[in-house]
Amino acid sequence: MASGKKGFTLVELLIVVIIIGVMTFVAVPRMGFSIITGSKAQTNAQKIAAAIRYARSLAIANAATNNQGFSLNMTGSPYTGFQIVNLKTSDVNETGSIDPKVSCTGANDFSFGPLGNRLLDSDSLTVSAGGKTYTITVVSATGMVKCQ
């Protein structure tokens, strides 16, 4: 006579749960790091773009007393931070840091005249981490900052 077995034993269920647990333990940490690192690239790119916009606004706001403008200078090699400098007095108005897991390459300064236009070159800055890359560019004639 055949028995009417219609379920799983406790041992079979425990083995399946242990296998799922081991797979989760291995897979989850590997998935999360690239997502986190990619978001760090976006956060740092937006922080640098905001600082560039701030340097431009300082140049416009202080145009009556400062005819040379303001500049955002990247610091360190490789870039580890930035500082906003008054070009007339060489005073540092603000500083910021870049996450060590994020790579920045390209332009080392973004200088703005009293009308908000970019002085000197028209290089761009590339911020990348975790497979994500963002490019920060400034339109020379108008000083408009783009972060793409």
Beta strands, then each sheet from edge to edge (+ up, - down):
strand 1: 70-75
strand 2: 81-86
strand 3: 92-97
strand 4: 103-106
strand 5: 109-112
strand 6: 125-129
strand 7: 132-138
strand 8: 145-147
sheet 1: 3+ 2- 1+ 5-
sheet 2: 4+ 6- 7+ 8-
end
